Amino acid sequence: MAAPGSDNDPENKNTWLQFAKYSQLAFVFPAAIVVGLGLGTLLDRWLHTTWLYMAGLILGIIAGFVELIREAASASQQ
Amino acid sequence: MPQSPYFTPTDYVMILPIIMLTLFALGILLFDLLAPEWKRLNAFVALAGLLFAATGITGLPKIGLFRGTPGIYNHVEVLRLHRLPPQFALSGSMIIDALTVYFWALFLAAAAISILISMRYLDEEHEHHGEYYALILFALIGMMCMAAGVDIVLIFIGLELMAISTYILVGFLRSNRRSNEASLKYFLLGAFSSGIFAYGLSLFYGLTGSTNLIEIRSIIGRQVEVSGHPGPVVTLALLTTATGLLFKIAAIPFHQWAPDAYEGAPTSITAFMSVAVKAAAWAMLLRVLVIGLGPLANVWAPVIIFVAIAPMTGANLAALTQTNLKRLLAYSSIAHVGYMLLGLVALTSRDAFLDALKGILLYLLVYTFMNLGAFAVVTSLRHRNVIGDEIDDIAGLYARAPVEAGLMLIFLLSLAGIPPLAGFYGKYYIFLSLIESQHYVLAGLGVAYSVFGLYYYLKIANAVFMRAPLDNEKLPVSFGMRIALAITGVATLGIGIYPEPFMRMVSWSIGLG
């Protein structure tokens, strides 16, 4: 049987698992937004436009929310 | 005024903060529906939304939007030296000038602090739902439309969006009868005043054939110039419009809703209403009354003098006898409206115009931080079975939470206008503008009524430091609350000790920086 507090302790594992889930949620949302904004800005430079960054940002936020909801829903089910 | 019949990409850049807030508010609603176990995350998502909106705002001056077109201030003679000509958006119905940016930033700061103080409070009340944060963001969108609107239709839609969101927020404690009652009272009186306001605006539309404030200003201005007087219908339109505006800022005798709504609402929402909703109403009042209906200043100035003295007298006297903290702060908030209205009186004078405008804007800024700080401390008193809104509940706070007690003293002294705290500078510029415009009696009254304020603020301080606590348990203060108290405390002290950058910011907002 694993000693309490060790990495093999089931309770400790559970805490780490929860921490991983939370940090994944905290990461996925801004990441989607940054990717959307970055792609929009790159397209603006490439196509010499001035508004695609905004479209990228908005799409990034929408994608961020979709991912956030999916992750949170699946984390709740586990 | 260059106007496109269609929306251009520039329009979207200018309303980007509003788009951000809308997306985040809708996202929070969906997230709360589909992942209901993650209540606390909603607050962080809302804060992220505010951050994105703020990024959109800070981007506005940098991308050169203020270069180019002559704007609304060119109609106000005193401000002809405006260095940042504004830009119009959405077919000329919205103006993005420095004043808009100033108010938008103020709303975002107030909303962020309100969200920080809400998190543990909602847990205590067992009412942690995502729509709370979504409604705050929707109210913010309404406020932004009110501050940026130059078309009475947009202003009215913004006002209603803000008001409807706030009615729901006031009644958010569904199982609490006081909260429900407050919400209903606020809704009924709010709907009534909106009706009067809409009636006044419709009369202006009928008289001028335009819903644009700039056009209304020029047509009414010409009419007054030709006939020498505004005429009965214009006067009626002005009085009904002004009544609606004065109701929204809770000036006596249109204040009855405020103490009840403030007392019954969740404390975090009382904090939000007392600063953000009030600042939005002031933004709308400045746009409509000073800029849109400026040529009628001779008619509305005497009304404002009466309405300025009444809140100072009535609210200061009523506050003296209050034992409920939220009610006391509600009356104090009405008294502060009186001081700001004194600035509006001075605003009608050519000599004092700039100082009065600066005074009102600085007052709104300092009031936001010091009042939010005071309400944050009151919110933190909610614990287990203690509602925490009576003066008895704050008794002995020094023994239970010394840092919060010290900060409360700073907020209270600042609200009373004691130097070197932020509240002093708010009052100083208002009284200075009154002296410049030769309203010596009003300036004297303002100073005298400040002494009344000192009495009831020190009554709270007396309870905090001199009385024994009813409950000896240490007060649990959440991390969000600590951040909110730190921000408001630093701002209240900072503006008081080193007001220069904030004054520069205010000057910039009216186009002088």
Interface residues (C-beta under 8 A of the other chain):
Chain A: L25 F29 P30 I33 T50 W51 M54 I58 I61 I62 G64 F65 L68 I69 A72 A73 S76
Chain B: P9 Y12 V13 L16 I19 M20 L23 F24 G27 L30 F31 L34 A35 E37 W38 L41 V45 A48 F52
